[in-house]
Amino acid sequence: MKEVVTSVGIDIGTSTTQLIFSKLTIENRAAGYMVPKVEIVDKEVVYCSDIYFTPLISNTEIDGEKVSAMIRAEYEKAGIKPEEVSTGAVIITGETARKQNANTVLSSLSDLAGDFVVATAGPDLESVLSGRGAGADTFSEENRNVVANLDIGGGTTNIAVFRKGSLAGVTCLDIGGRLIKIENGKISYIYSKIQELAREKGIDIHVGDAAEMQTLEKICRLMAYELKSALHLSEKSDYHQKLYTNEGKGLGEELRVDALTFSGGVANYVYEPTDEDVFRYGDVGILLGTAIAECGILESVECYRSEETIRATVVGAGTHTTEISGSTIFYQRDQLPIKNIPVLKLSKLDEETPQSVSSTIKAQLPIFQQEGKKEAVAIALSGQPYGGFEKVQELAAAIIEGAEALIKEKPPLIVILESDIGKALGNALYVRLAKEKDVICIDGVRSKSGDYIDIGEPVGGGYVLPVVVKTLIFNS
């Protein structure tokens, strides 16, 4: 049994906006007499849009109408209708995610995204998607080493580290090619953190100053050094910590990188530095790429050529967002697809006893139902301590007791498990609720508190559900 679904990736970045369409092939890899094991066995990009400069009304506002018009035109060029899309991602990335109307723009694109597409913007997710789109995970698996991908865009640099194919760490810094803009030979925009970084090093620049090559080269060298520091390849400056996006954290000190890949709009100029027409894009992206190539970072560790550079994030969004649930699942078809459900995750300690499961859910639910809103919440746990019939029954009773306030409301009871007890637990919950409450219980999915989850309509003969777990991070 094989099934092909259409996926879209839409990336609205600080510098550029683009989209791709992909075909994902899913197949049941289990023998006929075994529990189905459905996997994504092939991913093929079938259409790449033109790359557009992201239209802005001002430095704080995206031109949503122009973005929507561009994307609608690309759908028509590709010959694909929104209702034909099954999965994928619409993401607003980098500095653009901090624009005042980012949420509004995402909402305006919802009718283009089919019934099941994640709409999200978060530096952690973007780091992972760009890293996978660049092939860093594959390089690290093939070479059995630790590979970091630096996705250097207009507003941010997203870093994802993979150890032998598995994600080992992510971080994001406010370093990018369009944080200083040039117009008619003068500086037309400077991001506050970069202006402060320059000032810390005795470089005083302001909007309206002449775009002096030597001064801007010095600032780009400062940014390159900060990226090198973020990889633990040089000492950190006093200002370093302030450069992390959303006051985030850097990579763990235990991570030691063996090799690098580069993606994003600046990446081509890391791989192939140039001194010709360096302000052709109206920013310092070319100078930044050259500064990175010359800062010693490439001599410190091995460097691989990325599979994708400027398209890495959108390729990752279109082909790497979707997971397949386990095959031992329980759901009501008429409740799907379901999107943007916050995740309440229980820790291992919370799962130790049925009593702790119940009390934790009861204590945490109000966090996800602010201002009296009674919306769906997904309760996530590993389920590992609850194998066997009796244990599953105990877990079902504990969840029902803890989620009593949730069960009284209209949305379905949603439970996400890591271990393969989804069907058994779902049945137990449904029966204990006298079959009067809709229950969705899926397994084979990892998540954490603060995540949001989308669950699509059944595929693979109804045995599995496409799932996207994501992080929504907008600066307020």
N, C-alpha and C positions, 0 to 999 in steps of 0.2 A: 504494500500500500504506500503510494507516494501522493503528496499533495503540494501544490505550488501556491504560495500566497505573495501578494504584492506589498512591499514595504516602501515608505517614503522617509527621506531624511531632509529636513529643512533647517538650515543654520543661518541665523540672523546675527552676524558678528559685528564687532566694532568697526571693521573696515569693509567687509564684504558680506553679501547675502547670496546663497546658492542652495540648490536642492538636487537630490538624486532619487531615482527609483530603482529598487532592487527586487529580484525574485528570490524568495527563500523556499527551498525544497525541504519538506519534512517527510520522514519515513519511519515506519514501525520496524525497528531492528531486531525485535524479539522473534523467536520461533513461534509457530502457530499455537502451540499448547501452553505457552508461557504468558505471564502478565505483559501486556504491551509495553514496549520501551520506545517511545517516539522521540526522535531527535531531529534537529536541523542538520541536514547532511550536505547542503550546498547553498552558497550565497553568490548571486551574480548581479552586478550593477548593469542595468539595462538602459539607463538614460542619465546623462549629466547635463544640468542646465548651464547656461552662461553664468559667469561670475560677475555680479553687480556690486558697485559701491553701495553700501547701506545708506539709504536716504534719511537724512535728519532734518527736522524743522529747525532745531537749535542744538546747542551742546548738551541739552538736558532732555530732548524729546525726539522720538523716532517718528518719521512720517509713515504712519500706519497705512494710509491709503495707497501710497506708492509701493510699499512692501507687498501689500495684498495684490495690487495690479500686476507686479512683476511675477509673483508666484502663480497667479491665475493664468497668465500668459504661458508660463512654462508647463503647466498641466496640459494646456491645449497643444503645445508643441509636442509633448510626449504622447499625446493621444490617450491619456489616462483620466478617468473620472474619479472624483473623491470617493464615491461609493465602492469603487474597486480596490481601495486601499484597506488592508487588514491590520497593519501594524506599522511601527516606525517611531519617529520622533520629530517634534518641532522644538527647537531650542534657541533661546536668545542667549548669546554668550558674551564673555568678556565685559568690557566697559558698557556695552549696549544694554546688558542686563540691569544696569543701575539707572537707566533712563526712567524718567517719571512715569511714562505711559507703557512700560514693558508689558505689564499684565494685560492692559487693554489691547495691545497689538496681538498678543497671543489669542485672546478671545475672538478677535476679528478673523483669525485664521482657522477657527475651529471647524467651520463648514467645509474647509478644503482638506481636512485631515482624515476624512473617512470616519467610520464609527469607532475606531480604536487607534488613537495615536496619542502618545504622551506629549504634553506641552510643559516644558520645564526649562529652567535655567539654573545651573549650579556649577561652580568651579570643580567640585569633585567629580561629578558626572562627566563634565566636559573633558577633564584630564584623562579619564578612562577611555572615553570614546575616541579622542584624538590619538591616544597611545595605541589603541587597537587598530584604528584606521591607518596609522603609520606603519603598523607591523611590528612594533616593539615587543609585543607579547610573543609573537612567533619567533622573532630573532632570539629572545631569551630562552625559549623552549628548545629551539634547535641547537643553540650553543651552550645550554645548561649554565647560564650565567645571569648576572643582574644587569638589566638594560633600563635606562631612563629615557623617556621621550619628552622633549621640550617642545610644546606646541606654542609658538611665539606668534601671537596675533597683533591686532592693532592696539588693544587695551590691556591684555593680560598675557602672562606666560603660564600655561598649565603644564604641570609635571606629573607624569605617572611612571612609577617604577615597577617593573615586572621581574620576579625571580623565578627562573626556570618555567616561564609561562604563566605563573600565577601573580595576581596583583599583590604588591608588597607595600605600596604607599602612594599617596597622592598629595599634592599641594598646589598652590596657585599664588603668583605674585603679580602685583600691579606694575608690570614691565611690558611694554609693547611699542610697536612702531609708530602708532598714531597718537601717542601721549604728548608729542610735540608736533604741531601742524605748521606747515609753511605755505604762505600765500603771497604771491608777487614779491618774492625775495625777503619777506618779513615773517616773523613768528606770529601766527594768528591764534594759537592755543597752546597752553602748557598745563598738563595735569598737575594738581597741587603737590602730590607726593614727589613727583620728579623735580619740580621746582625746589622743593625743600631738600631733596637729596643733593641737588647741585649746590644749593646754598651752604649745606653742611661741609662741602668740599671747596668752598670759596669761589664758586661760580655763580654770578648774579645775572639771571636772564629774566626778561619780562615780555609779555605780549606787546608787539609793536617794534621790538628790537630787530635789527637786521639779522638775517639768518647766516651768521658767520660759521663757515665750515669747521674751523679749528675748535670753536667753543662747543658746537654740537657734537663733534667727534669725541671731545672729552666727556660729555655727558653720556654718550652712548657707551663709552668704555666703562663708566661707572655702573651703568645698568648691566653690562656684560659681566662685570666682576661680581655683582650681587647674585646673578644667576649661577655663577661658578660657586659662590659661597653656599647657595641653597642646596647644592649637590655635595656639600662637605669636601669640596676640592680646594678651598682656600679659607682663610680666616674671615669671620663675619665682622662687618663694620658695626659701629654703634647704631646706625640707622636701619640696619637690615630687617629687624623684626617688624618695623612699621610698614614694610613693603608687601606683606602678605595680604591677600584679598580678604575682605570681610573680617579683618583681625584674626585670620586663621593661623594655623600652626605649620611649621616647616616639616620636612621629612625627619623620621626618627634617626637619632644619632647612630643607631646600629646598622643603617643601610649604607653599604659601600658599593658604589656603582662601578661596573666593569666596562660598560659601553654605553654610547648615546645614539639616539636618533633625533632628528629635528623635523618638525612639521609646522604648519601655519604659513601665513603670507611672507614672513621674514625668512623662513627656512632656506629658500632658494639662494639667498645671499649669504647664508652661513656656508652652504656647500660650494657656492661659486661667487666669492666676493667680487665687487666691481667698484670702480671709482667714476663711472660714466653716468652723467645726468642723475645724480644721487637724490635729487628732490623731485623726481618725475611723478611720484605719487602724492606729492604735497605733504610729506611727512618725513620722519627720520628712520623709516623701516630699513632702507638699504644700508644706511650708516650703522644701524644697530646690528644687522646681520654680519657686516664686515668686522665690527668690533668684537663680536662673539668669536668669529673665526680666528681673530688675532690675539685673543686674551689668554691663550695658553690652554684653554679647556680641551681642545682637540689633541693636544700633546699629552694630557693627563690620563686619558682613557681612550679606548678604541671607539671609532665612529662608524656606524652603518648608514647606508643610504636608505632613507624612508621609502616605503612603497607608495605613499602619498605625502604631499607637502601641504599645499593650500587647501586641498580637498579632504584632508585627513579627518577633520571633525564631522563633516557632513557624511562621509563614507561610514564612519563609525556610527553615526546616528541612524543611518538607513539600514545597516547590516548587523550591528552589534548590540542593539538595545534589547531585542526580544529574547526571552528565555522561554522554555517549554516546561510546563508544570509536570509533576510526576503523573503516572497513569492511574494511581489508586486515589481518585479524587471524588468529591461529592458536590453537586451543584444543581441549581434550578436554571434551566436554559433561558427562561423568560426574564431573568435578572441580569443577563449579560448582553452587551459589554458593560463594564462598570469602570469608572475612571476617577483618578485623583482621590483615592481613599487613604487617609492618614494611617500610619502603622503604629500600634502600641506594642512594643517588643518586650517580652519578659526575659530577664537574665537567667543564667543557669541557677543562680541562687533562688530566684523567684519560682523556679519550676520544681524545686526539691520536694515539696509536698502539695497535695491538693489544696490545703488550707492557704499556703503561700500563693498559689496560683490565683485563688479566688480573691484574697485580700489585695494583691497587687493590681489586678484588673480593676477592682472597685475603687482603689485609691487613685489610679492613673486616668481613668475615663474622663473625669471632669476637665483634665488638661486639654483634651481633644474636643471638648464640647463647650467652648467658650460662649458666654453671653446667652446661655440657654439653648443654643442650637443643637438639635437632635439629629445629627447626620451620621452616616455610616463610619465606622472605625474598624480597621482590620486588626485582630488580635494575633500576634505572631509569637511563636515559641518553637523550640527545637523538637519537642515531643519525645526526646530520647528516653527519659525515665519511664515512659508509659507504653511500653510494648506489651502485648497480651490483652485478652478480652477484659479481664477485671480492671486492669490499670486504665484502659481506654474509657471504661465506664466511669471510673473515678475522675478522670480528667474532664469528661463531658459534664459531669455534675458540678465540678469546680468552676468551669467556664460559665455555665448557666447561672450559678450563684453570683459570680463576680460581675457578669455582664447583664444583670437583671434590668438595670435602667436602660440599657441599649436594646434589649430584647423587646421591651414594651413599645418601642418606636417602629416606624414603618420600614426602614432600610433592613436588608438581610443581615443575618449574623455571619460575619466573615472571619475565618480562621486560616492562618498561614502556617504551615509546618515545614520543617526541614526533613524529618524522618518520614518514612512511607506508611503513615497511618491515616492518611487523609480520608479515605473512603470509610474506614471503620469508625473514625471519630465523627465524621459527618453524619453517618447513619445514626450513631448513638445520640448526637445532639438533636437530630430531626425527630427521632422517636420520643426522646425525653420531653420535647416541646410539643408533643401530641400532634406532630405533623402540621401544626398551624403556623409555624414560622419558617420562612425561607432561610436556607442555610447554604453557604458556599464554603467548602473546606478543601483546600488544595495543599499538596505537599511537594517536596523537591525544590523549595524556594527559600533562599536566604534573604533576610532583610534586617533592618535595625530601626529603633525608634527615631522619628524624624523623617523617615522615608515616606514616600507615597507610592501607591501601587495601582496599576491598571490591569484589569483582567479582561481578555478578549473573548469573543465567541468561540465555541469549541471547534477544533480542527482535528485532523488525524482520525476521522471516523467517530469523533465525539470522545475519544479517550483522553485527550489532553487539551489544555487551555494555553494560549499565548499570554505571557506575563511580562510586564515591564515594571521594574522597581527603580525608583528615581528619587532624587533629592530636589526639593524646590527651595532655592535660595535667592530671594530678591532683597536687596537693601531697601529698607523702608525710609 
